[in-house]
Amino acid sequence: MEKVYKLPVTLLRGGTSKGVYLLEKDLPANRKQWDALLLRLMGSPDKKQIDGLGGSQSVTSKVAILRKSDRPDADVDYTFAQVSVDKAVVSYGGNCGNISSGVGPFAIEKKLVPVLEGMTLVRIYNTNTGKVIQEEVPTRDGQVQYDGDFRIAGVPGTAAPLKLKFVEPAGTLGKGLLPTGNPVDVLEVPGKGSLEVSLVDAANPLVFVRASDLGLVGTELPDAINGNPELLRLLETIRGLAAVKLGLCEKPEEAAWVTPGLPKMTLVAQPADYTTSAGETVRKDQVDLTARMMSMQKAHPSYAMTGAMCTAAAAAVPGTLVQQVLRPDGDLKNIRIGHPGGILPCGVDWKENGPVPEIVDTFGYRTANLLLEGLARVRV
């Protein structure tokens, strides 16, 4: 017999993603019941998610779960859930930086933190990665200030800027910034041969590959990638091999189910002229590298925020593929990533610490918008 939950929900756009934000106290105390509830809430598995709140893409099928924190360095604890669109899978592996940008505003809306005039700092402990994010949220007259003139690529219109600082982001898997100890590793890819990759773990683990090594330019748009089944299989094979090397699964073919979101597959290339998905021109002198990310086995329409944080960290490490393709005179405190939606600026603070630098923090800017507050009826 089905049970009907009347679940208070808030729908927020965070960065270039959109998600459902929940308070943990409104969910079942038994976490084993969460997956079934979240799948029904979002309408999965169904490629249209027609019977739920999901938006039929990985970037619109995300959930943030919050509670007040008992930690001295955090105001709220935040758990991220990536709900697969077409599979009955809920992944808690890793974090989403775009959804993280909505956590501060949501925490203020739900009075989990006191509001200050001008700017409210929300200290967020991400339970997925065990890392702290400091978010600066514009506030006025006791309310979140959503309106502003700051624009981010991949989102229409403008909004108030949110600064996110990922504090000591390296080593979410407990194996350091370079989980294998190497700035470059070689994977043996069936049908392809030896392939150089960089496995870097900051904010989330990423596997970086030179676009040129796969016969790509690095300026391809998502439709071109998603419309090439052979390329999709190759990219997932590489990601699966990287997942095995990172100890996330035993066989590469298991990665899509066991660890669908980690590591994040990322193609990098030197700066180049290209046209965005919206038809806008990006000149090579406007970016420090071009990059394309995958999200849940499909091309990301823009670029994940945690991906930008890891890319910024990788840029500070001598020898990584990111450092190799980066503009030689680039400013590591203002790295401009050229992605399908436009340009994403980010930066890194680091200390020299032998061959592998110590990443003090990585940072970037996002926007958010409160779209809906209501009550969802979820039948489980």
Contacts in CASP RR format, 6 or more apart in sequence:
PFRMAT RR
TARGET T0000
AUTHOR 0000-0000-0000
METHOD contacts of the structure
MODEL  1
MEKVYKLPVTLLRGGTSKGVYLLEKDLPANRKQWDALLLRLMGSPDKKQI
DGLGGSQSVTSKVAILRKSDRPDADVDYTFAQVSVDKAVVSYGGNCGNIS
SGVGPFAIEKKLVPVLEGMTLVRIYNTNTGKVIQEEVPTRDGQVQYDGDF
RIAGVPGTAAPLKLKFVEPAGTLGKGLLPTGNPVDVLEVPGKGSLEVSLV
DAANPLVFVRASDLGLVGTELPDAINGNPELLRLLETIRGLAAVKLGLCE
KPEEAAWVTPGLPKMTLVAQPADYTTSAGETVRKDQVDLTARMMSMQKAH
PSYAMTGAMCTAAAAAVPGTLVQQVLRPDGDLKNIRIGHPGGILPCGVDW
KENGPVPEIVDTFGYRTANLLLEGLARVRV
2 379 0 8 1.000
2 380 0 8 1.000
3 379 0 8 1.000
3 380 0 8 1.000
4 377 0 8 1.000
4 378 0 8 1.000
4 379 0 8 1.000
5 37 0 8 1.000
5 376 0 8 1.000
5 377 0 8 1.000
5 378 0 8 1.000
5 379 0 8 1.000
5 380 0 8 1.000
6 375 0 8 1.000
6 376 0 8 1.000
6 377 0 8 1.000
7 22 0 8 1.000
7 26 0 8 1.000
7 27 0 8 1.000
7 37 0 8 1.000
7 41 0 8 1.000
7 375 0 8 1.000
7 376 0 8 1.000
7 377 0 8 1.000
7 378 0 8 1.000
8 22 0 8 1.000
8 23 0 8 1.000
8 26 0 8 1.000
8 373 0 8 1.000
8 374 0 8 1.000
8 375 0 8 1.000
8 376 0 8 1.000
9 20 0 8 1.000
9 21 0 8 1.000
9 22 0 8 1.000
9 41 0 8 1.000
9 53 0 8 1.000
9 372 0 8 1.000
9 373 0 8 1.000
9 374 0 8 1.000
9 375 0 8 1.000
9 376 0 8 1.000
10 20 0 8 1.000
10 21 0 8 1.000
10 22 0 8 1.000
10 106 0 8 1.000
10 109 0 8 1.000
10 110 0 8 1.000
10 370 0 8 1.000
10 372 0 8 1.000
10 373 0 8 1.000
10 374 0 8 1.000
11 18 0 8 1.000
11 19 0 8 1.000
11 20 0 8 1.000
11 21 0 8 1.000
11 53 0 8 1.000
11 370 0 8 1.000
11 371 0 8 1.000
11 372 0 8 1.000
11 373 0 8 1.000
12 18 0 8 1.000
12 19 0 8 1.000
12 21 0 8 1.000
12 64 0 8 1.000
12 102 0 8 1.000
12 105 0 8 1.000
12 106 0 8 1.000
12 368 0 8 1.000
12 369 0 8 1.000
12 370 0 8 1.000
12 371 0 8 1.000
13 19 0 8 1.000
13 155 0 8 1.000
13 368 0 8 1.000
13 369 0 8 1.000
13 371 0 8 1.000
14 98 0 8 1.000
14 99 0 8 1.000
14 101 0 8 1.000
14 102 0 8 1.000
14 366 0 8 1.000
14 367 0 8 1.000
14 368 0 8 1.000
14 369 0 8 1.000
15 98 0 8 1.000
15 101 0 8 1.000
15 102 0 8 1.000
15 152 0 8 1.000
15 155 0 8 1.000
15 305 0 8 1.000
15 366 0 8 1.000
15 367 0 8 1.000
15 368 0 8 1.000
16 59 0 8 1.000
16 98 0 8 1.000
16 152 0 8 1.000
16 153 0 8 1.000
16 154 0 8 1.000
16 155 0 8 1.000
16 301 0 8 1.000
16 302 0 8 1.000
16 303 0 8 1.000
17 59 0 8 1.000
17 60 0 8 1.000
17 62 0 8 1.000
17 96 0 8 1.000
17 97 0 8 1.000
17 98 0 8 1.000
17 99 0 8 1.000
18 55 0 8 1.000
18 59 0 8 1.000
18 60 0 8 1.000
18 62 0 8 1.000
18 371 0 8 1.000
19 54 0 8 1.000
19 60 0 8 1.000
19 61 0 8 1.000
19 62 0 8 1.000
19 63 0 8 1.000
19 64 0 8 1.000
19 99 0 8 1.000
20 41 0 8 1.000
20 42 0 8 1.000
20 53 0 8 1.000
20 54 0 8 1.000
20 62 0 8 1.000
20 63 0 8 1.000
20 64 0 8 1.000
20 376 0 8 1.000
21 63 0 8 1.000
21 64 0 8 1.000
21 65 0 8 1.000
21 66 0 8 1.000
21 102 0 8 1.000
21 103 0 8 1.000
21 106 0 8 1.000
22 63 0 8 1.000
22 64 0 8 1.000
22 65 0 8 1.000
22 66 0 8 1.000
23 65 0 8 1.000
23 66 0 8 1.000
23 67 0 8 1.000
23 110 0 8 1.000
24 65 0 8 1.000
24 66 0 8 1.000
24 67 0 8 1.000
24 77 0 8 1.000
24 79 0 8 1.000
25 67 0 8 1.000
27 33 0 8 1.000
27 34 0 8 1.000
27 37 0 8 1.000
27 65 0 8 1.000
28 34 0 8 1.000
28 37 0 8 1.000
33 380 0 8 1.000
34 81 0 8 1.000
34 90 0 8 1.000
35 90 0 8 1.000
36 380 0 8 1.000
37 378 0 8 1.000
37 380 0 8 1.000
38 63 0 8 1.000
38 81 0 8 1.000
38 83 0 8 1.000
38 90 0 8 1.000
39 45 0 8 1.000
39 83 0 8 1.000
39 88 0 8 1.000
39 90 0 8 1.000
40 52 0 8 1.000
40 378 0 8 1.000
40 379 0 8 1.000
40 380 0 8 1.000
41 52 0 8 1.000
41 53 0 8 1.000
41 63 0 8 1.000
41 83 0 8 1.000
41 376 0 8 1.000
41 378 0 8 1.000
42 49 0 8 1.000
42 52 0 8 1.000
42 53 0 8 1.000
42 54 0 8 1.000
42 61 0 8 1.000
42 63 0 8 1.000
42 83 0 8 1.000
43 49 0 8 1.000
43 50 0 8 1.000
43 51 0 8 1.000
43 52 0 8 1.000
43 53 0 8 1.000
43 54 0 8 1.000
44 54 0 8 1.000
44 61 0 8 1.000
44 83 0 8 1.000
44 84 0 8 1.000
44 85 0 8 1.000
44 86 0 8 1.000
44 87 0 8 1.000
44 88 0 8 1.000
45 84 0 8 1.000
45 85 0 8 1.000
45 86 0 8 1.000
45 87 0 8 1.000
45 88 0 8 1.000
45 89 0 8 1.000
46 85 0 8 1.000
46 86 0 8 1.000
47 56 0 8 1.000
47 85 0 8 1.000
47 86 0 8 1.000
48 56 0 8 1.000
49 55 0 8 1.000
49 56 0 8 1.000
49 61 0 8 1.000
49 85 0 8 1.000
53 376 0 8 1.000
54 60 0 8 1.000
54 61 0 8 1.000
54 83 0 8 1.000
54 85 0 8 1.000
55 61 0 8 1.000
55 85 0 8 1.000
56 85 0 8 1.000
57 85 0 8 1.000
57 298 0 8 1.000
57 301 0 8 1.000
58 82 0 8 1.000
58 84 0 8 1.000
58 85 0 8 1.000
58 295 0 8 1.000
58 296 0 8 1.000
58 298 0 8 1.000
58 300 0 8 1.000
59 98 0 8 1.000
59 295 0 8 1.000
59 300 0 8 1.000
59 301 0 8 1.000
59 302 0 8 1.000
61 82 0 8 1.000
61 83 0 8 1.000
61 84 0 8 1.000
61 85 0 8 1.000
62 80 0 8 1.000
62 81 0 8 1.000
62 82 0 8 1.000
62 83 0 8 1.000
62 96 0 8 1.000
62 99 0 8 1.000
63 80 0 8 1.000
63 81 0 8 1.000
63 83 0 8 1.000
64 78 0 8 1.000
64 79 0 8 1.000
64 80 0 8 1.000
64 81 0 8 1.000
64 99 0 8 1.000
64 100 0 8 1.000
64 102 0 8 1.000
64 103 0 8 1.000
64 106 0 8 1.000
65 78 0 8 1.000
65 79 0 8 1.000
65 80 0 8 1.000
65 81 0 8 1.000
66 76 0 8 1.000
66 77 0 8 1.000
66 78 0 8 1.000
66 79 0 8 1.000
66 103 0 8 1.000
66 106 0 8 1.000
66 107 0 8 1.000
66 110 0 8 1.000
66 112 0 8 1.000
67 76 0 8 1.000
67 77 0 8 1.000
67 112 0 8 1.000
68 75 0 8 1.000
68 76 0 8 1.000
68 77 0 8 1.000
68 112 0 8 1.000
69 75 0 8 1.000
69 76 0 8 1.000
69 77 0 8 1.000
69 123 0 8 1.000
69 125 0 8 1.000
71 77 0 8 1.000
71 125 0 8 1.000
73 123 0 8 1.000
73 125 0 8 1.000
73 132 0 8 1.000
74 123 0 8 1.000
74 124 0 8 1.000
74 125 0 8 1.000
74 132 0 8 1.000
75 107 0 8 1.000
75 112 0 8 1.000
75 113 0 8 1.000
75 122 0 8 1.000
75 123 0 8 1.000
75 124 0 8 1.000
76 103 0 8 1.000
76 104 0 8 1.000
76 107 0 8 1.000
76 112 0 8 1.000
76 113 0 8 1.000
76 122 0 8 1.000
76 123 0 8 1.000
76 124 0 8 1.000
76 125 0 8 1.000
77 125 0 8 1.000
77 127 0 8 1.000
78 100 0 8 1.000
78 103 0 8 1.000
78 124 0 8 1.000
78 125 0 8 1.000
78 126 0 8 1.000
78 127 0 8 1.000
79 92 0 8 1.000
79 126 0 8 1.000
79 127 0 8 1.000
79 128 0 8 1.000
80 92 0 8 1.000
80 93 0 8 1.000
80 94 0 8 1.000
80 95 0 8 1.000
80 96 0 8 1.000
80 99 0 8 1.000
80 100 0 8 1.000
80 126 0 8 1.000
80 128 0 8 1.000
81 90 0 8 1.000
81 91 0 8 1.000
81 92 0 8 1.000
82 90 0 8 1.000
82 91 0 8 1.000
82 92 0 8 1.000
82 93 0 8 1.000
82 96 0 8 1.000
82 260 0 8 1.000
82 261 0 8 1.000
82 296 0 8 1.000
83 89 0 8 1.000
83 90 0 8 1.000
84 90 0 8 1.000
84 91 0 8 1.000
84 260 0 8 1.000
84 296 0 8 1.000
85 296 0 8 1.000
87 257 0 8 1.000
87 260 0 8 1.000
89 257 0 8 1.000
89 260 0 8 1.000
91 259 0 8 1.000
91 260 0 8 1.000
91 261 0 8 1.000
91 262 0 8 1.000
92 128 0 8 1.000
93 128 0 8 1.000
93 259 0 8 1.000
93 261 0 8 1.000
93 262 0 8 1.000
94 128 0 8 1.000
94 129 0 8 1.000
94 172 0 8 1.000
94 204 0 8 1.000
94 261 0 8 1.000
94 262 0 8 1.000
94 306 0 8 1.000
95 126 0 8 1.000
95 128 0 8 1.000
95 129 0 8 1.000
95 131 0 8 1.000
95 172 0 8 1.000
95 203 0 8 1.000
95 204 0 8 1.000
95 306 0 8 1.000
96 304 0 8 1.000
96 305 0 8 1.000
96 306 0 8 1.000
97 133 0 8 1.000
97 164 0 8 1.000
97 203 0 8 1.000
97 304 0 8 1.000
97 305 0 8 1.000
97 306 0 8 1.000
97 307 0 8 1.000
97 309 0 8 1.000
97 366 0 8 1.000
98 304 0 8 1.000
98 305 0 8 1.000
98 366 0 8 1.000
100 124 0 8 1.000
100 126 0 8 1.000
100 133 0 8 1.000
100 135 0 8 1.000
100 164 0 8 1.000
100 305 0 8 1.000
100 306 0 8 1.000
101 135 0 8 1.000
101 162 0 8 1.000
101 164 0 8 1.000
101 305 0 8 1.000
101 366 0 8 1.000
101 367 0 8 1.000
101 368 0 8 1.000
102 162 0 8 1.000
102 366 0 8 1.000
102 368 0 8 1.000
103 122 0 8 1.000
103 124 0 8 1.000
103 133 0 8 1.000
103 135 0 8 1.000
104 113 0 8 1.000
104 122 0 8 1.000
104 124 0 8 1.000
104 135 0 8 1.000
104 137 0 8 1.000
104 162 0 8 1.000
105 137 0 8 1.000
105 144 0 8 1.000
105 146 0 8 1.000
105 162 0 8 1.000
105 368 0 8 1.000
105 370 0 8 1.000
107 113 0 8 1.000
107 122 0 8 1.000
107 124 0 8 1.000
108 115 0 8 1.000
108 120 0 8 1.000
108 122 0 8 1.000
108 137 0 8 1.000
108 139 0 8 1.000
108 144 0 8 1.000
109 144 0 8 1.000
109 370 0 8 1.000
109 373 0 8 1.000
113 120 0 8 1.000
113 122 0 8 1.000
114 120 0 8 1.000
115 139 0 8 1.000
115 142 0 8 1.000
115 143 0 8 1.000
116 139 0 8 1.000
117 139 0 8 1.000
117 140 0 8 1.000
117 141 0 8 1.000
117 142 0 8 1.000
118 138 0 8 1.000
118 139 0 8 1.000
118 140 0 8 1.000
118 145 0 8 1.000
119 136 0 8 1.000
119 137 0 8 1.000
119 138 0 8 1.000
119 139 0 8 1.000
120 136 0 8 1.000
120 137 0 8 1.000
120 139 0 8 1.000
121 134 0 8 1.000
121 135 0 8 1.000
121 136 0 8 1.000
121 137 0 8 1.000
122 134 0 8 1.000
122 135 0 8 1.000
122 137 0 8 1.000
123 132 0 8 1.000
123 133 0 8 1.000
123 134 0 8 1.000
123 135 0 8 1.000
124 132 0 8 1.000
124 133 0 8 1.000
124 134 0 8 1.000
124 135 0 8 1.000
125 131 0 8 1.000
125 132 0 8 1.000
126 132 0 8 1.000
126 133 0 8 1.000
128 172 0 8 1.000
129 169 0 8 1.000
129 172 0 8 1.000
129 203 0 8 1.000
129 204 0 8 1.000
130 172 0 8 1.000
131 166 0 8 1.000
131 167 0 8 1.000
131 168 0 8 1.000
131 169 0 8 1.000
131 172 0 8 1.000
131 203 0 8 1.000
132 167 0 8 1.000
132 168 0 8 1.000
133 164 0 8 1.000
133 165 0 8 1.000
133 166 0 8 1.000
133 167 0 8 1.000
134 164 0 8 1.000
134 165 0 8 1.000
134 167 0 8 1.000
135 162 0 8 1.000
135 163 0 8 1.000
135 164 0 8 1.000
135 165 0 8 1.000
136 162 0 8 1.000
136 163 0 8 1.000
136 164 0 8 1.000
137 144 0 8 1.000
137 162 0 8 1.000
138 144 0 8 1.000
138 145 0 8 1.000
138 160 0 8 1.000
138 161 0 8 1.000
138 162 0 8 1.000
139 145 0 8 1.000
144 370 0 8 1.000
145 160 0 8 1.000
146 159 0 8 1.000
146 160 0 8 1.000
146 368 0 8 1.000
146 369 0 8 1.000
146 370 0 8 1.000
147 159 0 8 1.000
147 160 0 8 1.000
148 158 0 8 1.000
148 159 0 8 1.000
148 160 0 8 1.000
148 161 0 8 1.000
149 158 0 8 1.000
150 158 0 8 1.000
150 159 0 8 1.000
150 160 0 8 1.000
150 161 0 8 1.000
150 365 0 8 1.000
150 367 0 8 1.000
151 157 0 8 1.000
151 158 0 8 1.000
152 344 0 8 1.000
152 365 0 8 1.000
152 366 0 8 1.000
152 367 0 8 1.000
153 276 0 8 1.000
153 302 0 8 1.000
153 339 0 8 1.000
153 341 0 8 1.000
153 342 0 8 1.000
153 343 0 8 1.000
153 344 0 8 1.000
154 278 0 8 1.000
154 301 0 8 1.000
154 302 0 8 1.000
154 341 0 8 1.000
154 342 0 8 1.000
155 367 0 8 1.000
158 367 0 8 1.000
159 367 0 8 1.000
159 368 0 8 1.000
159 369 0 8 1.000
160 367 0 8 1.000
161 365 0 8 1.000
161 366 0 8 1.000
161 367 0 8 1.000
162 365 0 8 1.000
162 366 0 8 1.000
162 367 0 8 1.000
162 368 0 8 1.000
163 363 0 8 1.000
163 364 0 8 1.000
163 365 0 8 1.000
164 305 0 8 1.000
164 363 0 8 1.000
164 364 0 8 1.000
164 365 0 8 1.000
164 366 0 8 1.000
165 361 0 8 1.000
165 362 0 8 1.000
165 363 0 8 1.000
165 364 0 8 1.000
166 202 0 8 1.000
166 203 0 8 1.000
166 306 0 8 1.000
166 309 0 8 1.000
166 361 0 8 1.000
166 362 0 8 1.000
166 363 0 8 1.000
167 360 0 8 1.000
167 361 0 8 1.000
168 359 0 8 1.000
168 360 0 8 1.000
168 361 0 8 1.000
169 202 0 8 1.000
169 203 0 8 1.000
169 309 0 8 1.000
169 310 0 8 1.000
169 313 0 8 1.000
169 359 0 8 1.000
169 361 0 8 1.000
169 362 0 8 1.000
170 176 0 8 1.000
170 177 0 8 1.000
170 201 0 8 1.000
170 202 0 8 1.000
170 313 0 8 1.000
170 358 0 8 1.000
170 359 0 8 1.000
171 177 0 8 1.000
171 179 0 8 1.000
171 201 0 8 1.000
171 202 0 8 1.000
172 201 0 8 1.000
172 202 0 8 1.000
172 203 0 8 1.000
172 204 0 8 1.000
172 205 0 8 1.000
173 179 0 8 1.000
173 201 0 8 1.000
173 205 0 8 1.000
173 246 0 8 1.000
173 248 0 8 1.000
174 201 0 8 1.000
175 201 0 8 1.000
175 246 0 8 1.000
176 201 0 8 1.000
177 200 0 8 1.000
177 201 0 8 1.000
177 202 0 8 1.000
177 313 0 8 1.000
177 317 0 8 1.000
177 356 0 8 1.000
177 357 0 8 1.000
177 359 0 8 1.000
178 199 0 8 1.000
178 200 0 8 1.000
178 201 0 8 1.000
178 317 0 8 1.000
178 356 0 8 1.000
179 199 0 8 1.000
179 201 0 8 1.000
179 205 0 8 1.000
179 246 0 8 1.000
180 199 0 8 1.000
180 245 0 8 1.000
180 246 0 8 1.000
181 356 0 8 1.000
182 199 0 8 1.000
183 198 0 8 1.000
183 317 0 8 1.000
183 318 0 8 1.000
183 319 0 8 1.000
183 320 0 8 1.000
183 323 0 8 1.000
184 196 0 8 1.000
184 197 0 8 1.000
184 198 0 8 1.000
184 319 0 8 1.000
184 320 0 8 1.000
184 321 0 8 1.000
185 196 0 8 1.000
185 197 0 8 1.000
185 198 0 8 1.000
185 199 0 8 1.000
185 245 0 8 1.000
186 194 0 8 1.000
186 195 0 8 1.000
186 196 0 8 1.000
186 197 0 8 1.000
187 194 0 8 1.000
187 195 0 8 1.000
187 197 0 8 1.000
187 238 0 8 1.000
187 241 0 8 1.000
187 242 0 8 1.000
187 245 0 8 1.000
188 194 0 8 1.000
188 195 0 8 1.000
188 241 0 8 1.000
189 195 0 8 1.000
189 234 0 8 1.000
189 237 0 8 1.000
189 238 0 8 1.000
189 241 0 8 1.000
190 237 0 8 1.000
192 234 0 8 1.000
195 209 0 8 1.000
195 213 0 8 1.000
195 238 0 8 1.000
196 209 0 8 1.000
196 210 0 8 1.000
196 213 0 8 1.000
196 321 0 8 1.000
197 207 0 8 1.000
197 208 0 8 1.000
197 209 0 8 1.000
197 238 0 8 1.000
197 242 0 8 1.000
197 321 0 8 1.000
198 207 0 8 1.000
198 208 0 8 1.000
198 314 0 8 1.000
198 319 0 8 1.000
198 320 0 8 1.000
198 321 0 8 1.000
198 322 0 8 1.000
199 205 0 8 1.000
199 206 0 8 1.000
199 207 0 8 1.000
199 208 0 8 1.000
199 242 0 8 1.000
199 245 0 8 1.000
199 246 0 8 1.000
199 263 0 8 1.000
200 206 0 8 1.000
200 208 0 8 1.000
200 310 0 8 1.000
200 313 0 8 1.000
200 314 0 8 1.000
200 317 0 8 1.000
200 320 0 8 1.000
200 322 0 8 1.000
201 246 0 8 1.000
201 310 0 8 1.000
202 309 0 8 1.000
202 310 0 8 1.000
202 312 0 8 1.000
202 313 0 8 1.000
202 314 0 8 1.000
202 359 0 8 1.000
202 362 0 8 1.000
203 305 0 8 1.000
203 306 0 8 1.000
203 307 0 8 1.000
203 309 0 8 1.000
203 310 0 8 1.000
203 313 0 8 1.000
203 362 0 8 1.000
204 262 0 8 1.000
204 263 0 8 1.000
204 264 0 8 1.000
204 304 0 8 1.000
204 306 0 8 1.000
204 307 0 8 1.000
204 309 0 8 1.000
204 310 0 8 1.000
205 246 0 8 1.000
205 262 0 8 1.000
205 263 0 8 1.000
205 264 0 8 1.000
205 310 0 8 1.000
206 263 0 8 1.000
206 264 0 8 1.000
206 265 0 8 1.000
206 266 0 8 1.000
206 307 0 8 1.000
206 310 0 8 1.000
206 311 0 8 1.000
206 314 0 8 1.000
207 238 0 8 1.000
207 239 0 8 1.000
207 242 0 8 1.000
207 263 0 8 1.000
207 264 0 8 1.000
207 265 0 8 1.000
207 266 0 8 1.000
208 266 0 8 1.000
208 267 0 8 1.000
208 268 0 8 1.000
208 311 0 8 1.000
208 314 0 8 1.000
208 320 0 8 1.000
208 321 0 8 1.000
208 322 0 8 1.000
209 238 0 8 1.000
209 265 0 8 1.000
209 266 0 8 1.000
209 267 0 8 1.000
209 268 0 8 1.000
209 321 0 8 1.000
210 267 0 8 1.000
210 268 0 8 1.000
210 269 0 8 1.000
210 321 0 8 1.000
210 324 0 8 1.000
210 325 0 8 1.000
211 217 0 8 1.000
211 218 0 8 1.000
211 220 0 8 1.000
211 267 0 8 1.000
211 268 0 8 1.000
211 269 0 8 1.000
211 290 0 8 1.000
211 292 0 8 1.000
212 218 0 8 1.000
212 269 0 8 1.000
214 231 0 8 1.000
214 234 0 8 1.000
214 235 0 8 1.000
214 267 0 8 1.000
216 267 0 8 1.000
216 269 0 8 1.000
217 269 0 8 1.000
217 272 0 8 1.000
218 267 0 8 1.000
218 268 0 8 1.000
218 269 0 8 1.000
218 272 0 8 1.000
218 290 0 8 1.000
218 291 0 8 1.000
218 292 0 8 1.000
219 269 0 8 1.000
219 272 0 8 1.000
219 273 0 8 1.000
219 274 0 8 1.000
219 290 0 8 1.000
220 292 0 8 1.000
221 275 0 8 1.000
221 276 0 8 1.000
221 277 0 8 1.000
221 299 0 8 1.000
221 340 0 8 1.000
222 277 0 8 1.000
222 298 0 8 1.000
222 299 0 8 1.000
222 300 0 8 1.000
222 301 0 8 1.000
222 340 0 8 1.000
223 277 0 8 1.000
225 231 0 8 1.000
225 232 0 8 1.000
225 235 0 8 1.000
225 292 0 8 1.000
225 299 0 8 1.000
226 232 0 8 1.000
226 298 0 8 1.000
226 299 0 8 1.000
232 297 0 8 1.000
232 298 0 8 1.000
235 265 0 8 1.000
235 294 0 8 1.000
236 255 0 8 1.000
236 256 0 8 1.000
236 265 0 8 1.000
236 294 0 8 1.000
236 297 0 8 1.000
237 252 0 8 1.000
238 265 0 8 1.000
239 255 0 8 1.000
239 263 0 8 1.000
239 265 0 8 1.000
239 294 0 8 1.000
240 249 0 8 1.000
240 252 0 8 1.000
240 253 0 8 1.000
240 254 0 8 1.000
240 255 0 8 1.000
241 252 0 8 1.000
242 263 0 8 1.000
242 265 0 8 1.000
243 249 0 8 1.000
243 252 0 8 1.000
243 255 0 8 1.000
243 258 0 8 1.000
243 259 0 8 1.000
243 262 0 8 1.000
243 263 0 8 1.000
244 250 0 8 1.000
244 251 0 8 1.000
244 252 0 8 1.000
244 255 0 8 1.000
246 262 0 8 1.000
246 263 0 8 1.000
248 255 0 8 1.000
248 258 0 8 1.000
248 259 0 8 1.000
248 262 0 8 1.000
248 263 0 8 1.000
249 255 0 8 1.000
249 258 0 8 1.000
249 259 0 8 1.000
256 297 0 8 1.000
260 296 0 8 1.000
260 297 0 8 1.000
261 295 0 8 1.000
261 296 0 8 1.000
264 293 0 8 1.000
264 294 0 8 1.000
264 295 0 8 1.000
264 304 0 8 1.000
264 306 0 8 1.000
264 307 0 8 1.000
264 310 0 8 1.000
265 293 0 8 1.000
265 294 0 8 1.000
266 291 0 8 1.000
266 292 0 8 1.000
266 293 0 8 1.000
266 294 0 8 1.000
266 307 0 8 1.000
266 311 0 8 1.000
267 291 0 8 1.000
267 292 0 8 1.000
267 293 0 8 1.000
268 289 0 8 1.000
268 290 0 8 1.000
268 291 0 8 1.000
268 311 0 8 1.000
268 321 0 8 1.000
268 322 0 8 1.000
268 325 0 8 1.000
269 289 0 8 1.000
269 290 0 8 1.000
269 291 0 8 1.000
269 325 0 8 1.000
270 289 0 8 1.000
270 290 0 8 1.000
270 325 0 8 1.000
270 327 0 8 1.000
271 284 0 8 1.000
271 285 0 8 1.000
271 287 0 8 1.000
271 288 0 8 1.000
271 289 0 8 1.000
271 290 0 8 1.000
271 327 0 8 1.000
272 284 0 8 1.000
272 290 0 8 1.000
273 281 0 8 1.000
273 282 0 8 1.000
273 283 0 8 1.000
273 284 0 8 1.000
274 281 0 8 1.000
274 282 0 8 1.000
274 290 0 8 1.000
274 338 0 8 1.000
275 281 0 8 1.000
275 282 0 8 1.000
276 282 0 8 1.000
276 340 0 8 1.000
276 341 0 8 1.000
276 342 0 8 1.000
277 301 0 8 1.000
277 340 0 8 1.000
277 341 0 8 1.000
278 341 0 8 1.000
280 342 0 8 1.000
282 338 0 8 1.000
282 342 0 8 1.000
282 343 0 8 1.000
286 336 0 8 1.000
286 343 0 8 1.000
287 327 0 8 1.000
287 336 0 8 1.000
287 337 0 8 1.000
287 338 0 8 1.000
287 343 0 8 1.000
288 315 0 8 1.000
288 326 0 8 1.000
288 327 0 8 1.000
288 330 0 8 1.000
288 331 0 8 1.000
288 335 0 8 1.000
288 336 0 8 1.000
288 337 0 8 1.000
289 311 0 8 1.000
289 315 0 8 1.000
289 322 0 8 1.000
289 325 0 8 1.000
289 326 0 8 1.000
289 327 0 8 1.000
289 335 0 8 1.000
289 337 0 8 1.000
289 338 0 8 1.000
290 337 0 8 1.000
290 338 0 8 1.000
290 339 0 8 1.000
291 303 0 8 1.000
291 311 0 8 1.000
291 337 0 8 1.000
291 338 0 8 1.000
291 339 0 8 1.000
292 299 0 8 1.000
292 300 0 8 1.000
292 339 0 8 1.000
292 340 0 8 1.000
293 299 0 8 1.000
293 300 0 8 1.000
293 303 0 8 1.000
293 304 0 8 1.000
293 307 0 8 1.000
293 339 0 8 1.000
294 300 0 8 1.000
295 304 0 8 1.000
299 340 0 8 1.000
300 339 0 8 1.000
300 340 0 8 1.000
301 340 0 8 1.000
301 341 0 8 1.000
302 339 0 8 1.000
302 340 0 8 1.000
302 341 0 8 1.000
302 342 0 8 1.000
302 344 0 8 1.000
303 337 0 8 1.000
303 338 0 8 1.000
303 339 0 8 1.000
303 340 0 8 1.000
303 341 0 8 1.000
303 344 0 8 1.000
305 364 0 8 1.000
305 366 0 8 1.000
308 337 0 8 1.000
308 344 0 8 1.000
308 346 0 8 1.000
308 362 0 8 1.000
308 364 0 8 1.000
309 346 0 8 1.000
309 362 0 8 1.000
309 363 0 8 1.000
309 364 0 8 1.000
310 362 0 8 1.000
311 322 0 8 1.000
311 335 0 8 1.000
311 337 0 8 1.000
311 346 0 8 1.000
312 332 0 8 1.000
312 335 0 8 1.000
312 346 0 8 1.000
312 347 0 8 1.000
312 348 0 8 1.000
312 362 0 8 1.000
313 348 0 8 1.000
313 350 0 8 1.000
313 359 0 8 1.000
313 362 0 8 1.000
314 320 0 8 1.000
314 321 0 8 1.000
314 322 0 8 1.000
314 323 0 8 1.000
315 322 0 8 1.000
315 323 0 8 1.000
315 326 0 8 1.000
315 332 0 8 1.000
315 335 0 8 1.000
315 348 0 8 1.000
316 323 0 8 1.000
316 332 0 8 1.000
316 348 0 8 1.000
316 350 0 8 1.000
316 357 0 8 1.000
316 359 0 8 1.000
317 323 0 8 1.000
317 356 0 8 1.000
317 357 0 8 1.000
318 355 0 8 1.000
326 335 0 8 1.000
332 347 0 8 1.000
332 348 0 8 1.000
332 350 0 8 1.000
333 347 0 8 1.000
333 348 0 8 1.000
333 349 0 8 1.000
334 345 0 8 1.000
334 347 0 8 1.000
335 345 0 8 1.000
335 346 0 8 1.000
335 347 0 8 1.000
335 348 0 8 1.000
336 343 0 8 1.000
336 344 0 8 1.000
336 345 0 8 1.000
337 343 0 8 1.000
337 344 0 8 1.000
337 345 0 8 1.000
337 346 0 8 1.000
338 344 0 8 1.000
345 364 0 8 1.000
345 365 0 8 1.000
346 362 0 8 1.000
346 363 0 8 1.000
346 364 0 8 1.000
347 362 0 8 1.000
347 363 0 8 1.000
347 364 0 8 1.000
348 359 0 8 1.000
348 361 0 8 1.000
348 362 0 8 1.000
348 363 0 8 1.000
349 359 0 8 1.000
349 360 0 8 1.000
349 361 0 8 1.000
349 362 0 8 1.000
349 363 0 8 1.000
350 357 0 8 1.000
350 358 0 8 1.000
350 359 0 8 1.000
350 360 0 8 1.000
351 357 0 8 1.000
351 358 0 8 1.000
351 360 0 8 1.000
352 358 0 8 1.000
END
